[in-house]
């Protein structure tokens, strides 16, 4: 049961639009997490950039996976997205 019943990936442009929404959400969350892990503000208020380390990469990878999973789940409940070849 989708919130928006009429907007499903039944043609190319609707599929592109829905996929672009998912991609934008995932990319935004990945960039936000990566930026938070690689920069911090010192006590004087200056922004300091750190080098990327293995922990930053792993946390970004895991958070991006979680973000994409959640984005696809929300899109499924909102637009009934993800039916693939099953869409009418």
C-alpha positions in Angstrom: 0.0 0.0 0.0 1.8 3.1 -1.3 1.1 6.7 -0.2 1.1 7.8 -3.9 -0.7 5.0 -5.8 -0.4 6.6 -9.3 3.3 7.3 -9.4 5.0 3.9 -10.1 7.8 3.1 -12.5 5.5 2.1 -15.4 7.5 4.1 -18.0 11.0 5.2 -18.5 10.7 8.8 -17.2 8.9 7.7 -14.0 11.5 5.1 -13.3 14.3 7.6 -13.9 12.6 10.1 -11.5 12.2 7.6 -8.8 15.7 6.2 -9.1 17.1 9.8 -9.1 15.3 10.4 -5.8 16.9 7.3 -4.3 20.3 8.2 -5.7 20.2 11.7 -4.4 19.2 10.6 -0.9 22.0 8.0 -0.7 24.7 10.3 -2.1 23.7 13.2 0.2 23.8 10.9 3.3 27.2 9.4 2.2 28.7 12.8 1.6 27.4 14.1 4.9 28.8 11.2 6.9 32.1 11.4 5.1 32.4 15.1 5.8 31.6 14.7 9.5 34.2 11.9 9.8 37.0 13.8 8.0 36.6 17.3 9.5 36.2 18.7 13.0 36.3 22.1 14.7 39.0 22.8 17.3 38.5 24.8 20.5 39.3 28.1 18.7 36.6 27.6 16.1 38.9 26.6 13.2 37.9 23.8 10.9 40.6 21.2 10.7 40.6 18.6 7.9 42.0 15.1 8.7 43.3 12.6 6.3 41.0 9.7 5.4 41.7 6.6 7.4 40.4 3.1 7.3 37.8 3.7 10.0 36.3 6.6 8.1 36.1 4.5 4.9 34.5 1.6 6.7 32.0 3.7 8.6 31.1 5.6 5.4 30.6 2.3 3.5 28.4 0.9 6.2 26.3 4.1 6.6 25.9 4.3 2.8 24.7 0.8 2.7 22.2 1.5 5.5 21.1 4.8 3.8 20.5 3.0 0.5 18.6 0.2 2.2 16.4 2.7 4.1 15.9 4.9 1.0 14.7 1.9 -1.0 12.5 0.8 1.8 10.9 4.3 2.2 10.4 4.6 -1.6 8.7 1.2 -1.6 6.3 2.3 1.1 5.7 5.8 -0.4 5.7 5.0 -4.2 5.5 1.2 -4.3 9.0 1.4 -5.8 11.2 -1.6 -6.5 8.8 -3.9 -8.2 11.0 -4.0 -11.3 9.4 -6.1 -14.0 6.4 -6.7 -11.8 5.0 -3.2 -12.3 1.8 -3.2 -14.4 
